[in-house]
């Protein structure tokens, strides 16, 4: 086990699947405020990845992620975290034959993709502003605050001016790319015939859900909230549907589109009835 210190601690591990026409790879980058999962070299089409993130023994995030780059061959998922102190961060990722093009299998639900101990700084304590300077002391009784004038006829000595020119203000600007942190989790309830969708992230403005490419609903997120939830009816319980969520952010970041594939529900068998 490797130990890292600081909020910027990183750990990367690559998994490759030998024997396939293309080596499917998965990697994870860890830090105290987010976990980034990256997948590449899949066959073009619809490929779904299962993932789970643990902080110590607690599951911090889990779900499914459909690759959304280069026609489904690559994908990048950011899972937001908020960790302080020393913790063990463990990430699992795996893909199954039924959810990948070419029926490839990789990763593991029990063997970590990466596991690392991070020492994360505590949140800074907020304090009040520093006290300002006190009032100037009053002059002593009988003293004068005016500058004395030289006596008549006394020689005067020229003194150099002590007035300084004001320094030119230097304006410093820092340009930063706004973060686009959001992830989508779907939970299918076959008895109810619904799927519950949860989008978690930061600086969320609104989320537009679509089923198989058809927009069905837009959920507006209250300022300061870190999640958006919606429940949709399953149109075809026997088939897996692709649900996408287009997320817009309040910090000016570009919108981001997330997608998941719903679980199939078993169809109950109908027994034939005979009449006498």
ABEGO torsion letter per residue (X at the ends): XBBBBEAABBBBBBBBBBGBABBBBBBBBBBAABBBBBBBGBBBEBBBBBBBBBBEABBABBEBBBBABGGGABBBBBBBBBBBEBBBBBBBBBBBAAABBGGBBBEBAABBABBBBBBBBBBBBBBBBBBBBBBBBBBBBGBBABBBBBBBGBBBBBBBBABBBBBBBBBBBBBBBBBBBBBBBBBBBAAAGBBBBBBBEBGBABBBBBBGGBBABBBBBBBGBABBBBBBBBABAABBBBBBBBBBBAAGBBBBBBBBBBBBBBBBBBBBBBBX
